[in-house]
Amino acid sequence: MTSAQMVAAARARIEEVETTDLIAQLDNPDLVIVDIRDIRERQRTGAIPGSVHAPRGMIEFWVDPESPYFKDVFAQGEKRFVFHCASGWRSALTVATLQDMGFAAAHLREGFSTWEAQGGPVEQIGS
């Protein structure tokens, strides 16, 4: 299976959120946006204000309450989690994996790539 096939299979079974729809929900206190991009990507292009940074390499461990690396932010079961990366590929795979773990989440279909162009606010991240 190719990586493109893996992404397509993931997208076929997860919830995808359009950029404009997520922008419209930014003030929702029940929404948690999770940025899985590398810290260097965030420093280079900025981030969605208020988003939680959870590097792709650690996300399964941070979400799993039985893991020694568990992060409390993921214990908010009443919140809606939307994950994103740069283009929507990594976040699609991530959300499919989290869904397999029993963690409900969606992902930003086009990732951060269209965020600013579609009117989404961006905060700069220090180095």
All heavy atoms as an XYZ file, in Angstrom:
987
protein
N       0.853     -1.171      0.000
C       0.000      0.000      0.000
C       0.900      1.235      0.000
O       1.854      1.322      0.765
C      -0.909     -0.015      1.237
C      -1.816      1.189      1.314
S      -2.930      1.210      2.745
C      -4.174      0.087      2.204
N       0.555      2.221     -0.825
C       1.326      3.466     -0.873
C       0.834      4.431      0.195
O      -0.260      4.256      0.751
C       1.193      4.146     -2.245
O      -0.161      4.594     -2.391
C       1.573      3.212     -3.381
N       1.619      5.462      0.445
C       1.186      6.466      1.415
C      -0.080      7.176      0.938
O      -0.970      7.470      1.741
C       2.300      7.480      1.691
O       2.701      8.125      0.504
N      -0.188      7.430     -0.357
C      -1.402      8.064     -0.888
C      -2.623      7.177     -0.676
O      -3.713      7.673     -0.354
C      -1.226      8.378     -2.375
N      -2.452      5.872     -0.845
C      -3.555      4.945     -0.608
C      -3.928      4.917      0.873
O      -5.106      4.826      1.215
C      -3.183      3.545     -1.089
C      -3.098      3.432     -2.596
C      -2.500      2.120     -3.052
O      -1.576      1.589     -2.429
N      -3.013      1.586     -4.153
N      -2.925      4.984      1.739
C      -3.194      5.011      3.178
C      -3.998      6.254      3.556
O      -4.952      6.168      4.325
C      -1.883      4.990      3.962
C      -1.168      3.656      3.900
S       0.437      3.695      4.723
C      -0.084      3.893      6.430
N      -3.615      7.408      3.005
C      -4.339      8.649      3.298
C      -5.764      8.560      2.768
O      -6.715      8.933      3.460
C      -3.595      9.876      2.720
C      -4.452     11.124      2.786
C      -2.268     10.096      3.451
N      -5.933      8.052      1.560
C      -7.278      7.918      0.976
C      -8.150      6.996      1.826
O      -9.326      7.301      2.070
C      -7.190      7.405     -0.453
N      -7.587      5.890      2.290
C      -8.350      4.965      3.130
C      -8.728      5.618      4.454
O      -9.851      5.444      4.951
C      -7.538      3.694      3.380
N      -7.816      6.389      5.025
C      -8.119      7.089      6.275
C      -9.227      8.106      6.055
O     -10.183      8.176      6.834
C      -6.852      7.772      6.811
N      -9.113      8.896      4.995
C     -10.116      9.935      4.722
C     -11.500      9.355      4.474
O     -12.504     10.006      4.754
C      -9.675     10.782      3.524
C      -8.563     11.727      3.866
C      -8.225     12.617      2.711
N      -7.581     13.815      3.224
C      -6.932     14.675      2.478
N      -6.853     14.494      1.169
N      -6.377     15.740      3.019
N     -11.557      8.146      3.987
C     -12.846      7.513      3.702
C     -13.594      7.151      4.972
O     -14.806      6.935      4.930
C     -12.645      6.268      2.844
N     -12.908      7.109      6.111
C     -13.574      6.660      7.335
C     -13.497      7.644      8.500
O     -13.888      7.314      9.604
C     -13.024      5.306      7.755
C     -11.578      5.299      8.174
C     -11.137      3.855      8.469
N      -9.806      3.753      8.981
C      -9.491      3.636     10.259
N     -10.429      3.611     11.193
N      -8.236      3.537     10.637
N     -13.022      8.857      8.251
C     -12.951      9.856      9.317
C     -13.739     11.098      8.939
O     -14.101     11.279      7.782
C     -11.486     10.239      9.642
C     -10.833     10.904      8.440
C     -10.703      9.018     10.129
C      -9.464     11.496      8.719
N     -13.966     11.950      9.935
C     -14.649     13.220      9.683
C     -13.643     14.257      9.226
O     -12.621     14.470      9.868
C     -15.351     13.709     10.948
C     -16.058     15.030     10.758
C     -16.628     15.607     12.039
O     -16.577     14.943     13.084
O     -17.108     16.758     11.976
N     -13.954     14.914      8.095
C     -13.106     15.980      7.577
C     -13.832     17.313      7.736
O     -15.015     17.418      7.439
C     -12.764     15.733      6.110
C     -11.968     14.459      5.912
C     -11.400     14.329      4.519
O     -12.204     14.220      3.574
O     -10.176     14.349      4.392
N     -13.096     18.321      8.188
C     -13.651     19.651      8.425
C     -13.055     20.607      7.402
O     -11.839     20.619      7.185
C     -13.321     20.130      9.862
C     -13.841     21.532     10.102
C     -13.881     19.151     10.886
N     -13.902     21.407      6.798
C     -13.430     22.412      5.837
C     -12.835     23.606      6.589
O     -13.261     23.931      7.704
C     -14.581     22.895      4.949
C     -15.190     21.812      4.085
C     -14.225     21.254      3.050
O     -13.293     21.966      2.621
O     -14.407     20.078      2.675
N     -11.887     24.271      5.969
C     -11.194     25.399      6.582
C     -12.167     26.486      7.026
O     -12.106     26.951      8.163
C     -10.143     25.975      5.610
O      -9.230     24.924      5.261
C      -9.378     27.117      6.238
N     -13.069     26.892      6.154
C     -13.998     27.965      6.507
C     -14.905     27.586      7.672
O     -15.254     28.424      8.494
C     -14.854     28.391      5.299
O     -15.481     27.230      4.738
C     -13.999     29.075      4.234
N     -15.264     26.310      7.751
C     -16.108     25.843      8.858
C     -15.354     25.899     10.184
O     -15.927     26.271     11.215
C     -16.614     24.425      8.602
C     -17.569     24.350      7.417
O     -18.198     25.374      7.081
O     -17.676     23.264      6.828
N     -14.067     25.537     10.167
C     -13.289     25.589     11.406
C     -13.036     27.036     11.822
O     -13.118     27.360     13.006
C     -11.972     24.827     11.253
C     -11.197     24.594     12.548
C     -12.040     23.814     13.573
C      -9.895     23.863     12.276
N     -12.778     27.899     10.865
C     -12.597     29.323     11.180
C     -13.841     29.863     11.878
O     -13.744     30.586     12.863
C     -12.283     30.135      9.898
C     -10.889     29.774      9.372
C     -12.384     31.633     10.159
C     -10.583     30.306      7.976
N     -15.012     29.484     11.397
C     -16.276     29.953     11.979
C     -16.488     29.447     13.402
O     -17.255     30.034     14.157
C     -17.442     29.535     11.086
N     -15.796     28.368     13.789
C     -15.980     27.772     15.115
C     -14.904     28.167     16.119
O     -14.902     27.667     17.249
C     -15.975     26.247     14.988
C     -17.095     25.691     14.156
C     -16.931     24.191     13.961
O     -16.508     23.484     14.854
N     -17.252     23.715     12.770
N     -13.995     29.050     15.735
C     -12.855     29.367     16.602
C     -13.239     29.831     17.999
O     -12.492     29.593     18.943
C     -11.957     30.418     15.945
C     -10.996     29.890     14.901
C     -10.195     31.028     14.301
C     -10.079     28.837     15.482
N     -14.362     30.478     18.152
C     -14.781     30.980     19.465
C     -15.521     29.935     20.298
O     -15.920     30.222     21.426
C     -15.667     32.218     19.302
C     -14.898     33.408     18.753
O     -13.663     33.472     18.978
O     -15.510     34.264     18.100
N     -15.674     28.736     19.785
C     -16.398     27.682     20.491
C     -15.535     27.148     21.632
O     -14.482     26.553     21.393
C     -16.751     26.556     19.518
C     -17.540     25.455     20.157
O     -17.631     25.347     21.383
N     -18.115     24.601     19.329
N     -15.959     27.325     22.881
C     -15.153     26.853     24.013
C     -15.071     25.324     24.106
O     -14.239     24.800     24.840
C     -15.868     27.438     25.228
C     -17.274     27.652     24.779
C     -17.208     27.963     23.309
N     -15.909     24.622     23.364
C     -15.894     23.163     23.381
C     -15.039     22.574     22.259
O     -15.071     21.368     22.021
C     -17.316     22.615     23.281
C     -18.129     22.934     24.515
O     -17.538     22.948     25.613
O     -19.337     23.175     24.388
N     -14.262     23.413     21.591
C     -13.409     22.991     20.487
C     -11.950     23.030     20.912
O     -11.490     24.012     21.502
C     -13.614     23.922     19.284
C     -12.705     23.707     18.087
C     -13.028     22.391     17.385
C     -12.835     24.878     17.124
N     -11.217     21.952     20.620
C      -9.776     21.905     20.833
C      -9.126     21.612     19.488
O      -9.367     20.558     18.890
C      -9.373     20.813     21.853
C      -7.857     20.771     22.027
C     -10.061     21.043     23.195
N      -8.327     22.562     19.005
C      -7.599     22.376     17.755
C      -6.201     21.889     18.105
O      -5.515     22.499     18.928
C      -7.545     23.691     16.948
C      -8.967     24.137     16.585
C      -6.685     23.507     15.694
C      -9.043     25.503     15.939
N      -5.796     20.790     17.486
C      -4.508     20.173     17.786
C      -3.630     20.209     16.537
O      -3.984     19.649     15.496
C      -4.679     18.716     18.275
C      -3.327     18.122     18.648
C      -5.654     18.655     19.449
N      -2.502     20.872     16.662
C      -1.531     21.028     15.581
C      -0.459     19.946     15.734
O       0.276     19.936     16.721
C      -0.905     22.422     15.699
C       0.022     22.777     14.555
O       0.462     21.883     13.818
O       0.336     23.984     14.439
N      -0.369     19.035     14.769
C       0.600     17.942     14.872
C       1.862     18.199     14.049
O       2.718     17.323     13.941
C      -0.036     16.595     14.479
C      -0.452     16.585     13.009
C      -1.196     16.264     15.402
C      -0.801     15.202     12.484
N       2.000     19.397     13.518
C       3.188     19.699     12.721
C       4.438     19.777     13.604
O       4.354     19.996     14.804
C       3.021     21.027     11.985
C       1.885     21.026     10.971
C       1.692     22.379     10.343
N       1.351     23.361     11.375
C       1.610     24.663     11.287
N       2.203     25.158     10.217
N       1.262     25.476     12.264
N       5.559     19.631     12.990
C       6.842     19.783     13.656
C       6.979     21.221     14.166
O       6.464     22.154     13.547
C       7.948     19.468     12.636
C       9.320     19.560     13.208
O       9.822     18.546     13.726
O       9.905     20.664     13.146
N       7.672     21.405     15.262
C       7.838     22.741     15.846
C       8.448     23.714     14.845
O       8.102     24.887     14.818
C       8.654     22.688     17.168
C       8.659     24.046     17.862
C      10.081     22.220     16.918
C       7.320     24.530     18.329
N       9.347     23.236     13.983
C       9.964     24.123     12.976
C       8.940     24.623     11.968
O       9.030     25.764     11.505
C      11.126     23.414     12.294
C      12.296     23.175     13.245
C      13.283     22.213     12.638
N      12.615     20.917     12.484
C      13.110     19.774     12.913
N      14.268     19.738     13.505
N      12.448     18.653     12.736
N       7.957     23.793     11.629
C       6.889     24.241     10.730
C       6.087     25.345     11.397
O       5.733     26.342     10.766
C       5.958     23.080     10.380
C       6.559     22.018      9.499
C       5.589     20.875      9.287
O       5.593     19.935     10.116
O       4.819     20.918      8.303
N       5.774     25.158     12.660
C       5.012     26.167     13.405
C       5.789     27.475     13.507
O       5.217     28.557     13.359
C       4.661     25.659     14.796
C       3.603     24.569     14.794
C       3.425     23.916     16.146
N       3.217     24.828     17.257
C       2.031     25.249     17.692
N       0.929     24.849     17.097
N       1.948     26.052     18.733
N       7.069     27.398     13.745
C       7.901     28.602     13.846
C       8.003     29.312     12.505
O       8.009     30.536     12.438
C       9.297     28.243     14.364
C       9.291     27.815     15.807
C      10.605     27.195     16.251
O      11.430     26.771     15.445
N      10.801     27.118     17.560
N       8.066     28.547     11.421
C       8.222     29.125     10.086
C       6.931     29.764      9.572
O       6.948     30.832      8.985
C       8.703     28.038      9.122
C       9.051     28.515      7.744
C       9.706     27.445      6.863
N       8.947     26.195      6.790
C       9.306     25.055      7.381
N      10.397     24.986      8.110
N       8.556     23.970      7.256
N       5.775     29.123      9.817
C       4.527     29.588      9.195
C       3.487     30.111     10.178
O       2.454     30.610      9.750
C       3.879     28.466      8.352
O       3.582     27.364      9.213
C       4.799     28.023      7.230
N       3.755     29.969     11.489
C       2.784     30.397     12.483
C       1.821     29.276     12.822
O       1.939     28.155     12.324
N       0.856     29.602     13.675
C      -0.083     28.594     14.168
C      -1.468     29.196     14.353
O      -1.621     30.419     14.432
C       0.419     28.027     15.496
N      -2.448     28.338     14.446
C      -3.809     28.770     14.753
C      -3.818     29.203     16.217
O      -3.391     28.442     17.088
C      -4.815     27.633     14.507
C      -4.814     27.246     13.022
C      -6.216     28.036     14.978
C      -5.640     26.008     12.702
N      -4.263     30.427     16.500
C      -4.266     30.907     17.891
C      -5.023     29.954     18.817
O      -6.113     29.487     18.495
C      -4.975     32.260     17.796
C      -4.754     32.703     16.384
C      -4.768     31.431     15.572
N      -4.391     29.643     19.944
C      -5.012     28.780     20.932
C      -4.878     27.295     20.657
O      -5.326     26.469     21.460
N      -4.267     26.933     19.531
C      -4.139     25.510     19.228
C      -3.139     24.846     20.168
O      -2.233     25.480     20.690
C      -3.710     25.298     17.766
O      -2.438     25.869     17.513
N      -3.353     23.561     20.377
C      -2.471     22.744     21.209
C      -1.446     22.100     20.283
O      -1.817     21.558     19.236
C      -3.288     21.633     21.924
C      -2.370     20.662     22.640
C      -4.297     22.246     22.863
N      -0.174     22.166     20.652
C       0.842     21.499     19.844
C       1.084     20.097     20.390
O       1.384     19.931     21.568
C       2.152     22.287     19.832
C       3.195     21.658     18.969
N       4.451     21.385     19.412
C       3.127     21.225     17.687
C       5.137     20.812     18.433
N       4.358     20.705     17.385
N       0.912     19.100     19.540
C       1.152     17.703     19.898
C       1.887     17.063     18.728
O       1.276     16.742     17.717
C      -0.167     16.984     20.169
N       3.190     16.919     18.831
C       3.961     16.384     17.701
C       3.456     15.022     17.241
O       3.099     14.169     18.054
C       5.382     16.264     18.259
C       5.403     17.041     19.524
C       4.001     17.162     20.005
N       3.434     14.828     15.950
C       2.910     13.590     15.351
C       3.540     12.344     15.965
O       2.868     11.339     16.172
C       3.140     13.621     13.828
C       2.789     12.331     13.113
C       1.294     12.069     13.188
N       0.967     10.740     12.700
C       0.682      9.696     13.474
N       0.713      9.797     14.782
N       0.360      8.530     12.947
N       4.785     12.373     16.275
C       5.464     11.203     16.796
C       5.042     10.784     18.194
O       5.341      9.678     18.629
N       4.336     11.651     18.914
C       3.948     11.354     20.292
C       2.441     11.253     20.510
O       1.993     10.872     21.579
C       4.496     12.433     21.239
C       5.999     12.411     21.393
S       6.631     10.852     22.068
C       5.942     10.864     23.719
N       1.642     11.555     19.508
C       0.207     11.747     19.720
C      -0.495     10.521     20.296
O      -1.326     10.642     21.195
C      -0.490     12.265     18.438
C      -1.864     12.821     18.778
C      -0.579     11.205     17.365
C      -1.837     14.009     19.691
N      -0.178      9.324     19.837
C      -0.853      8.139     20.373
C      -0.552      7.975     21.862
O      -1.410      7.540     22.629
C      -0.421      6.874     19.621
C      -0.915      6.818     18.179
C       0.008      7.514     17.181
O       0.985      8.181     17.591
O      -0.252      7.395     15.978
N       0.643      8.309     22.252
C       1.047      8.188     23.654
C       0.435      9.287     24.516
O       0.065      9.057     25.662
C       2.581      8.203     23.766
C       3.215      7.139     22.928
C       3.791      7.456     21.711
C       3.199      5.810     23.336
C       4.360      6.469     20.921
C       3.766      4.813     22.550
C       4.357      5.145     21.335
N       0.313     10.491     23.965
C      -0.266     11.605     24.707
C      -1.765     11.419     24.912
O      -2.324     11.900     25.890
C       0.006     12.914     23.989
C       1.412     13.413     24.112
C       2.513     12.716     24.507
C       1.870     14.736     23.839
N       3.626     13.515     24.481
C       3.258     14.764     24.078
C       1.244     15.898     23.393
C       4.026     15.908     23.909
C       2.008     17.039     23.213
C       3.379     17.048     23.474
N      -2.438     10.744     23.985
C      -3.889     10.541     24.050
C      -4.267      9.358     24.940
O      -5.338      9.358     25.543
C      -4.448     10.367     22.614
C      -5.863      9.835     22.631
C      -4.386     11.693     21.863
N      -3.412      8.386     25.055
C      -3.696      7.150     25.784
C      -3.567      7.360     27.294
O      -2.468      7.567     27.802
C      -2.730      6.055     25.331
C      -2.965      4.726     26.020
O      -3.879      4.618     26.865
O      -2.221      3.782     25.711
N      -4.675      7.283     28.051
C      -4.613      7.506     29.498
C      -3.756      6.489     30.240
O      -3.338      6.728     31.364
C      -6.067      7.422     29.964
C      -6.889      7.096     28.791
C      -6.029      7.026     27.585
N      -3.464      5.360     29.620
C      -2.625      4.348     30.260
C      -1.139      4.538     29.967
O      -0.301      3.817     30.513
C      -3.084      2.959     29.831
C      -4.492      2.641     30.305
C      -4.943      1.250     29.914
O      -4.086      0.382     29.684
O      -6.163      1.052     29.846
N      -0.820      5.502     29.127
C       0.571      5.765     28.763
C       1.236      6.675     29.797
O       0.603      7.596     30.321
C       0.620      6.460     27.397
O       1.890      7.032     27.165
N       2.509      6.473     30.077
C       3.207      7.385     30.993
C       3.366      8.785     30.404
O       3.699      9.726     31.119
C       4.577      6.714     31.199
C       4.751      5.789     30.059
C       3.367      5.381     29.615
N       3.092      8.941     29.112
C       3.220     10.238     28.441
C       1.886     10.959     28.272
O       1.817     12.011     27.647
C       3.879     10.053     27.066
C       5.233      9.417     27.164
C       5.421      8.084     26.817
C       6.321     10.143     27.633
C       6.664      7.491     26.924
C       7.573      9.551     27.737
C       7.731      8.229     27.386
O       8.965      7.649     27.496
N       0.813     10.413     28.816
C      -0.534     10.979     28.694
C      -0.555     12.455     29.082
O       0.058     12.869     30.060
C      -1.496     10.201     29.594
C      -2.891     10.756     29.607
C      -3.702     10.649     28.499
C      -3.390     11.387     30.735
C      -5.005     11.154     28.512
C      -4.683     11.892     30.759
C      -5.483     11.771     29.644
N      -1.291     13.250     28.299
C      -1.468     14.684     28.559
C      -2.932     14.960     28.907
O      -3.844     14.528     28.197
C      -1.077     15.514     27.329
C       0.369     15.336     26.900
C       1.308     15.969     27.880
C       2.744     15.817     27.413
N       3.708     16.253     28.372
N      -3.122     15.695     29.983
C      -4.471     15.980     30.476
C      -5.380     16.667     29.464
O      -6.601     16.508     29.525
C      -4.403     16.836     31.745
C      -3.918     16.045     32.948
O      -4.055     14.806     32.949
O      -3.406     16.679     33.893
N      -4.819     17.427     28.551
C      -5.653     18.120     27.573
C      -6.537     17.129     26.816
O      -7.649     17.454     26.403
C      -4.805     18.974     26.595
C      -3.935     18.106     25.698
C      -5.689     19.890     25.765
N      -6.068     15.888     26.683
C      -6.832     14.884     25.936
C      -7.831     14.130     26.800
O      -8.505     13.221     26.319
C      -5.873     13.935     25.222
C      -5.031     14.647     24.197
C      -3.684     14.869     24.420
C      -5.598     15.147     23.040
C      -2.908     15.551     23.497
C      -4.833     15.838     22.105
C      -3.492     16.034     22.339
N      -7.954     14.519     28.049
C      -8.931     13.904     28.954
C     -10.270     14.642     28.923
O     -11.173     14.310     29.676
C      -8.382     13.888     30.379
N     -10.394     15.636     28.090
C     -11.612     16.441     28.004
C     -12.592     15.811     27.017
O     -12.826     16.337     25.938
C     -11.260     17.863     27.558
C     -10.248     18.552     28.451
C      -9.873     19.900     27.901
O     -10.631     20.847     28.022
N      -8.708     19.974     27.269
N     -13.161     14.682     27.395
C     -14.028     13.919     26.517
C     -15.239     14.666     26.004
O     -15.790     14.323     24.968
N     -15.642     15.714     26.708
C     -16.819     16.482     26.277
C     -16.478     17.488     25.184
O     -17.361     18.091     24.586
C     -17.436     17.209     27.479
C     -16.633     18.382     28.016
C     -15.399     18.007     28.849
O     -15.162     16.818     29.110
O     -14.657     18.932     29.231
N     -15.205     17.668     24.904
C     -14.761     18.626     23.880
C     -14.691     17.958     22.516
O     -14.594     16.738     22.398
C     -13.380     19.179     24.238
C     -13.312     19.819     25.602
C     -13.333     21.288     25.509
C     -13.250     21.901     26.908
N     -13.105     23.288     26.889
N     -14.728     18.782     21.484
C     -14.556     18.299     20.111
C     -13.113     18.574     19.701
O     -12.648     19.706     19.792
C     -15.506     19.028     19.167
C     -15.330     18.592     17.726
C     -16.442     19.136     16.857
N     -16.390     18.507     15.561
C     -16.208     19.180     14.429
N     -16.107     20.488     14.434
N     -16.159     18.529     13.272
N     -12.408     17.557     19.273
C     -11.017     17.679     18.867
C     -10.912     17.671     17.345
O     -11.457     16.788     16.691
C     -10.187     16.521     19.435
C      -9.983     16.608     20.919
C     -10.934     16.132     21.795
C      -8.840     17.200     21.428
C     -10.756     16.216     23.167
C      -8.648     17.293     22.800
C      -9.607     16.798     23.671
N     -10.187     18.672     16.816
C      -9.904     18.719     15.386
C      -8.389     18.832     15.230
O      -7.783     19.781     15.726
C     -10.606     19.915     14.689
C     -10.217     19.962     13.212
C     -12.116     19.819     14.849
N      -7.811     17.842     14.573
C      -6.368     17.795     14.360
C      -6.018     18.383     12.998
O      -6.804     18.301     12.063
C      -5.885     16.347     14.424
C      -5.897     15.772     15.813
C      -7.092     15.439     16.432
C      -4.717     15.579     16.504
C      -7.104     14.912     17.716
C      -4.717     15.055     17.787
C      -5.918     14.727     18.395
N      -4.813     18.952     12.921
C      -4.363     19.423     11.611
C      -2.855     19.321     11.474
O      -2.120     19.292     12.455
C      -4.834     20.860     11.334
C      -3.990     21.920     11.946
N      -2.840     22.402     11.333
C      -4.092     22.597     13.109
C      -2.300     23.336     12.109
N      -3.034     23.460     13.193
N      -2.440     19.246     10.209
C      -1.030     19.288      9.849
C      -0.920     20.368      8.769
O      -1.718     21.295      8.756
C      -0.548     17.921      9.362
S      -1.413     17.298      7.899
N       0.039     20.269      7.877
C       0.189     21.277      6.834
C      -0.806     21.087      5.691
O      -1.426     22.042      5.240
C       1.616     21.263      6.289
N      -0.980     19.841      5.226
C      -1.810     19.614      4.044
C      -2.977     18.654      4.252
O      -3.738     18.412      3.324
C      -0.939     19.083      2.899
O      -0.361     17.851      3.267
N      -3.092     18.083      5.441
C      -4.191     17.173      5.716
C      -3.840     15.709      5.585
O      -4.683     14.847      5.846
N      -2.633     15.384      5.199
C      -2.249     13.983      5.041
C      -1.913     13.345      6.379
O      -2.457     12.303      6.744
C      -1.069     13.842      4.092
C      -1.325     14.347      2.701
C      -2.510     14.821      2.197
C      -0.379     14.445      1.652
N      -2.337     15.213      0.886
C      -1.042     14.986      0.531
C       0.966     14.137      1.547
C      -0.396     15.205     -0.682
C       1.607     14.360      0.333
C       0.928     14.879     -0.760
N      -0.990     13.962      7.114
C      -0.599     13.410      8.418
C      -1.766     13.407      9.385
O      -1.951     12.462     10.162
C       0.575     14.199      9.014
C       1.894     13.987      8.296
C       2.958     14.919      8.814
N       2.693     16.279      8.348
C       3.422     17.346      8.668
N       4.445     17.226      9.493
N       3.135     18.533      8.177
N      -2.586     14.460      9.345
C      -3.710     14.516     10.281
C      -4.773     13.475      9.942
O      -5.430     12.939     10.835
C      -4.307     15.923     10.353
O      -4.757     16.360      9.099
N      -4.945     13.147      8.669
C      -5.892     12.087      8.300
C      -5.433     10.751      8.878
O      -6.225     10.018      9.484
C      -6.031     11.990      6.780
N      -4.152     10.443      8.726
C      -3.618      9.194      9.282
C      -3.710      9.195     10.802
O      -4.044      8.174     11.415
C      -2.167      8.995      8.835
C      -1.949      8.775      7.337
C      -0.454      8.723      7.024
C      -2.659      7.533      6.850
N      -3.426     10.337     11.408
C      -3.481     10.450     12.865
C      -4.882     10.199     13.381
O      -5.083      9.417     14.317
C      -3.008     11.851     13.308
O      -1.653     12.015     12.909
C      -3.136     12.041     14.806
N      -5.864     10.853     12.794
C      -7.240     10.712     13.271
C      -7.751      9.293     13.039
O      -8.463      8.749     13.892
C      -8.150     11.786     12.647
C      -9.618     11.503     12.902
C      -7.775     13.161     13.209
N      -7.370      8.662     11.942
C      -7.777      7.271     11.724
C      -7.199      6.379     12.817
O      -7.891      5.508     13.358
C      -7.331      6.797     10.344
N      -5.936      6.610     13.178
C      -5.307      5.823     14.245
C      -5.986      6.088     15.583
O      -6.274      5.157     16.341
C      -3.805      6.145     14.338
O      -3.188      5.814     13.096
C      -3.137      5.382     15.471
N      -6.255      7.352     15.880
C      -6.913      7.691     17.145
C      -8.314      7.099     17.206
O      -8.761      6.644     18.258
C      -6.947      9.204     17.349
C      -5.585      9.868     17.516
C      -5.747     11.370     17.687
C      -4.810      9.265     18.666
N      -9.001      7.102     16.090
C     -10.331      6.485     16.025
C     -10.220      4.994     16.363
O     -11.061      4.458     17.091
C     -10.890      6.686     14.620
C     -12.292      6.203     14.412
C     -12.803      6.593     13.043
O     -13.079      7.755     12.795
N     -12.915      5.636     12.146
N      -9.177      4.328     15.865
C      -8.956      2.918     16.190
C      -8.710      2.723     17.682
O      -9.021      1.660     18.236
C      -7.766      2.352     15.412
C      -8.032      2.226     13.925
O      -9.206      2.290     13.513
O      -7.043      2.077     13.176
N      -8.171      3.755     18.343
C      -7.899      3.707     19.777
C      -9.130      4.068     20.603
O      -9.086      4.037     21.821
C      -6.764      4.674     20.127
C      -5.416      4.307     19.542
S      -4.159      5.585     19.843
C      -3.960      5.469     21.631
N     -10.236      4.459     19.922
C     -11.453      4.837     20.623
C     -11.528      6.307     20.970
O     -12.391      6.721     21.746
N     -10.648      7.124     20.401
C     -10.623      8.564     20.672
C     -11.322      9.282     19.525
O     -10.901      9.214     18.376
C      -9.177      9.051     20.800
C      -9.049     10.481     21.236
C      -9.015     10.795     22.588
C      -8.963     11.505     20.309
C      -8.894     12.109     23.003
C      -8.854     12.827     20.709
C      -8.810     13.130     22.061
N     -12.416      9.990     19.824
C     -13.194     10.694     18.803
C     -12.506     11.987     18.402
O     -12.154     12.803     19.251
C     -14.591     10.991     19.332
N     -12.327     12.163     17.094
C     -11.688     13.369     16.583
C     -12.010     13.530     15.104
O     -12.455     12.585     14.441
C     -10.174     13.300     16.789
N     -11.756     14.722     14.604
C     -11.882     15.033     13.182
C     -10.560     15.657     12.745
O      -9.677     15.882     13.567
C     -13.044     16.008     12.960
N     -10.452     15.949     11.450
C      -9.245     16.636     10.992
C      -9.596     17.714      9.981
O     -10.640     17.668      9.332
C      -8.207     15.637     10.444
C      -8.283     15.394      8.972
N      -7.277     15.738      8.111
C      -9.242     14.836      8.211
C      -7.616     15.404      6.873
N      -8.792     14.855      6.923
N      -8.700     18.687      9.880
C      -8.846     19.798      8.944
C      -8.434     19.290      7.564
O      -7.261     18.991      7.331
C      -7.979     20.974      9.400
C      -8.062     22.265      8.593
C      -9.486     22.805      8.563
C      -7.098     23.298      9.183
N      -9.382     19.178      6.661
C      -9.191     18.502      5.378
C      -7.983     19.016      4.589
O      -7.194     18.236      4.078
C     -10.455     18.607      4.517
C     -10.393     17.739      3.262
C     -11.698     17.733      2.515
N     -11.964     18.980      1.836
C     -11.408     19.351      0.676
N     -10.559     18.565      0.069
N     -11.713     20.497      0.123
N      -7.837     20.309      4.463
C      -6.725     20.858      3.679
C      -5.552     21.290      4.548
O      -4.587     21.844      4.047
C      -7.208     22.034      2.837
C      -8.199     21.607      1.764
C      -8.679     22.779      0.936
O      -8.957     23.857      1.505
O      -8.763     22.616     -0.292
N      -5.652     21.047      5.842
C      -4.566     21.424      6.732
C      -4.361     22.931      6.813
O      -5.211     23.714      6.412
N      -3.215     23.287      7.336
C      -2.884     24.699      7.547
C      -2.618     25.422      6.232
O      -2.600     26.640      6.189
C      -1.662     24.786      8.468
C      -1.396     26.145      9.039
C      -2.188     26.666     10.040
C      -0.328     26.899      8.575
C      -1.937     27.915     10.579
C      -0.060     28.152      9.109
C      -0.866     28.666     10.113
N      -2.434     24.682      5.136
C      -2.042     25.262      3.847
C      -3.012     26.326      3.334
O      -2.604     27.252      2.647
C      -1.875     24.171      2.796
O      -3.111     23.527      2.550
N      -4.296     26.212      3.662
C      -5.275     27.192      3.170
C      -5.803     28.105      4.277
O      -6.647     28.957      4.026
C      -6.481     26.474      2.525
O      -7.141     25.698      3.527
C      -6.046     25.588      1.373
N      -5.314     27.906      5.479
C      -5.860     28.606      6.642
C      -5.830     30.120      6.487
O      -6.853     30.787      6.569
C      -5.101     28.171      7.901
C      -5.652     28.767      9.147
C      -5.168     29.865      9.819
C      -6.807     28.352      9.873
N      -5.942     30.139     10.912
C      -6.957     29.211     10.969
C      -7.726     27.326      9.703
C      -7.988     29.080     11.881
C      -8.752     27.188     10.611
C      -8.869     28.069     11.687
N      -4.669     30.699      6.307
C      -4.531     32.155      6.250
C      -5.214     32.732      5.008
O      -5.889     33.759      5.087
C      -3.052     32.541      6.281
C      -2.834     34.012      6.551
C      -1.379     34.333      6.853
O      -0.482     33.509      6.564
O      -1.139     35.423      7.389
N      -5.091     32.053      3.871
C      -5.705     32.536      2.631
C      -7.222     32.595      2.730
O      -7.859     33.411      2.062
C      -5.302     31.635      1.461
N      -7.815     31.752      3.580
C      -9.263     31.750      3.731
C      -9.728     32.589      4.923
O     -10.875     32.503      5.343
C      -9.768     30.310      3.827
C      -9.575     29.577      2.507
C     -10.295     28.254      2.460
O     -11.359     28.087      3.043
N      -9.721     27.308      1.756
N      -8.832     33.417      5.457
C      -9.205     34.359      6.506
C      -8.958     33.907      7.913
O      -9.386     34.567      8.866
N      -8.268     32.794      8.101
C      -7.983     32.305      9.452
C      -6.870     33.104     10.109
O      -5.875     33.427      9.468
N      -7.032     33.414     11.392
C      -5.988     34.157     12.091
C      -4.760     33.267     12.346
O      -4.899     32.051     12.486
C      -6.657     34.548     13.411
C      -7.698     33.508     13.626
C      -8.173     33.115     12.258
N      -3.600     33.894     12.398
C      -2.353     33.180     12.622
C      -1.565     33.900     13.677
O      -1.461     35.128     13.676
C      -1.514     33.113     11.311
C      -0.140     32.503     11.552
C      -2.267     32.353     10.234
N      -1.016     33.130     14.631
C      -0.117     33.710     15.621
C       1.290     33.207     15.336
O       1.480     32.063     14.929
C      -0.543     33.384     17.046
C      -0.404     31.930     17.440
C      -0.849     31.655     18.881
O      -1.236     32.583     19.602
O      -0.788     30.478     19.278
N       2.254     34.086     15.521
C       3.651     33.697     15.309
C       4.165     32.949     16.537
O       3.822     33.291     17.666
C       4.504     34.928     15.024
C       4.125     35.615     13.712
C       4.101     34.650     12.527
O       5.059     33.933     12.268
N       2.972     34.618     11.823
N       4.961     31.946     16.296
C       5.524     31.104     17.336
C       7.016     31.441     17.445
O       7.730     31.428     16.443
C       5.352     29.606     16.991
C       3.883     29.263     16.754
C       5.971     28.722     18.056
C       2.979     29.466     17.946
N       7.467     31.728     18.663
C       8.871     32.062     18.877
C       9.760     30.850     18.711
O       9.336     29.714     18.801
N      11.033     31.119     18.448
C      11.984     30.016     18.281
C      12.668     29.660     19.560
O      12.562     30.260     20.558
C      13.025     30.382     17.234
O      13.629     31.614     17.513
